[in-house]
């Protein structure tokens, strides 16, 4: 069963997205340092995009669960903050 393709919290190097770069440029017109793209296994052609700059709080995002199930909220900023407090990253 496919649910999440990946979560990439890239700190350097090449970006990776499920969304083709040509469609990305069409849909995200603002500047960003971080981009979260989410798609469900049962609708891979549909994406949610969350562009953020380094000055913005990272969002709460819907994490797709199994096909037919809803989403689980993930507070990305809270996860990063906790990792920094625990020196995990």
C-alpha positions as a LaTeX table, in Angstrom:
\begin{tabular}{lrrr}
\hline
Residue & $x$ (\AA) & $y$ (\AA) & $z$ (\AA) \\
\hline
Unk1 & 0.00 & 0.00 & 0.00 \\
Unk2 & 1.42 & 3.38 & $-1.02$ \\
Unk3 & 0.62 & 6.34 & 1.18 \\
Unk4 & 3.37 & 8.94 & 1.39 \\
Unk5 & 6.02 & 9.08 & $-1.29$ \\
Unk6 & 8.55 & 11.03 & 0.80 \\
Unk7 & 9.14 & 13.89 & 3.14 \\
Unk8 & 12.26 & 15.77 & 2.12 \\
Unk9 & 13.52 & 18.34 & 4.62 \\
Unk10 & 16.36 & 19.40 & 2.38 \\
Unk11 & 19.11 & 21.53 & 3.87 \\
Unk12 & 21.28 & 21.67 & 0.74 \\
Unk13 & 21.58 & 20.10 & $-2.71$ \\
Unk14 & 18.97 & 19.48 & $-5.39$ \\
Unk15 & 15.30 & 19.82 & $-4.61$ \\
Unk16 & 13.03 & 16.85 & $-5.25$ \\
Unk17 & 9.29 & 17.06 & $-5.86$ \\
Unk18 & 6.56 & 14.81 & $-7.07$ \\
Unk19 & 5.23 & 17.72 & $-9.13$ \\
Unk20 & 6.91 & 18.28 & $-12.52$ \\
Unk21 & 8.96 & 21.54 & $-12.55$ \\
Unk22 & 6.88 & 23.05 & $-15.38$ \\
Unk23 & 3.66 & 22.66 & $-13.37$ \\
Unk24 & 5.43 & 23.89 & $-10.25$ \\
Unk25 & 6.37 & 27.18 & $-11.93$ \\
Unk26 & 2.75 & 27.62 & $-13.10$ \\
Unk27 & 1.26 & 27.05 & $-9.65$ \\
Unk28 & 3.76 & 28.75 & $-7.30$ \\
Unk29 & 4.39 & 32.34 & $-8.31$ \\
Unk30 & 5.89 & 33.60 & $-5.03$ \\
Unk31 & 9.49 & 33.20 & $-3.94$ \\
Unk32 & 10.27 & 30.46 & $-1.43$ \\
Unk33 & 13.11 & 28.68 & 0.32 \\
Unk34 & 11.09 & 25.62 & 1.33 \\
Unk35 & 8.34 & 23.95 & $-0.63$ \\
Unk36 & 6.18 & 21.16 & 0.71 \\
Unk37 & 4.25 & 19.22 & $-1.92$ \\
Unk38 & 1.69 & 16.60 & $-0.92$ \\
Unk39 & $-0.25$ & 14.15 & $-3.03$ \\
Unk40 & $-2.33$ & 11.11 & $-2.17$ \\
Unk41 & $-1.68$ & 7.68 & $-3.70$ \\
Unk42 & $-5.30$ & 7.54 & $-4.89$ \\
Unk43 & $-5.05$ & 10.96 & $-6.63$ \\
Unk44 & $-1.39$ & 11.38 & $-7.65$ \\
Unk45 & $-2.21$ & 14.07 & $-10.21$ \\
Unk46 & $-3.52$ & 16.44 & $-7.49$ \\
Unk47 & $-1.09$ & 18.32 & $-5.27$ \\
Unk48 & $-1.20$ & 20.59 & $-2.26$ \\
Unk49 & 1.69 & 23.06 & $-2.29$ \\
Unk50 & 3.02 & 24.98 & 0.72 \\
Unk51 & 5.75 & 27.47 & $-0.27$ \\
Unk52 & 7.54 & 29.18 & 2.64 \\
Unk53 & 10.45 & 31.58 & 3.08 \\
Unk54 & 12.93 & 31.29 & 5.93 \\
Unk55 & 11.05 & 34.07 & 7.73 \\
Unk56 & 7.73 & 32.22 & 7.74 \\
Unk57 & 6.54 & 29.58 & 10.17 \\
Unk58 & 6.42 & 26.13 & 8.62 \\
Unk59 & 2.82 & 24.99 & 8.23 \\
Unk60 & 0.59 & 22.32 & 9.68 \\
Unk61 & 0.14 & 19.94 & 6.75 \\
Unk62 & $-2.26$ & 17.07 & 6.06 \\
Unk63 & $-0.38$ & 13.77 & 5.91 \\
Unk64 & $-2.20$ & 11.26 & 3.70 \\
Unk65 & $-2.98$ & 7.96 & 5.38 \\
Unk66 & $-4.15$ & 4.75 & 3.70 \\
Unk67 & $-6.40$ & 5.01 & 0.67 \\
Unk68 & $-9.92$ & 5.65 & 1.88 \\
Unk69 & $-8.76$ & 7.15 & 5.18 \\
Unk70 & $-8.55$ & 10.84 & 5.97 \\
Unk71 & $-5.42$ & 12.85 & 6.71 \\
Unk72 & $-3.40$ & 13.27 & 9.89 \\
Unk73 & $-2.23$ & 16.81 & 10.68 \\
Unk74 & 1.51 & 17.30 & 11.06 \\
Unk75 & 2.84 & 20.54 & 12.54 \\
Unk76 & 6.13 & 20.72 & 10.64 \\
Unk77 & 7.43 & 23.70 & 12.63 \\
Unk78 & 6.72 & 21.96 & 15.95 \\
Unk79 & 8.63 & 18.87 & 14.76 \\
Unk80 & 11.64 & 20.97 & 13.71 \\
Unk81 & 11.53 & 22.94 & 16.97 \\
Unk82 & 11.48 & 19.72 & 19.02 \\
Unk83 & 14.37 & 18.27 & 17.02 \\
Unk84 & 16.39 & 21.43 & 17.58 \\
Unk85 & 15.66 & 21.34 & 21.32 \\
Unk86 & 16.78 & 17.71 & 21.45 \\
Unk87 & 19.71 & 18.39 & 19.08 \\
Unk88 & 18.46 & 15.70 & 16.72 \\
Unk89 & 19.21 & 17.78 & 13.62 \\
\hline
\end{tabular}
